[in-house]
Amino acid sequence: MRRTLEGTKVKRQHVSGFRARMATPGGQEVMNRRRAKGRHKLAVTAKKRA
């Protein structure tokens, strides 16, 4: 039996990860706004599995 959310972490990275943001001019604007605001986390990151 498959888990419900299996594989969605990869999709989340492709859509809203750091490299996805930096790949487009609009995404770079997003990152600059978040830096200016002083965000601790600029983009979503995959949690490391133990």
Buried (B, 14 or more C-beta within 10 A) or exposed (E): EEEEEEEEBEEBBEEEBBEBBBEEEEBEEBBEEBEEEEEEEBBBEEEEEE
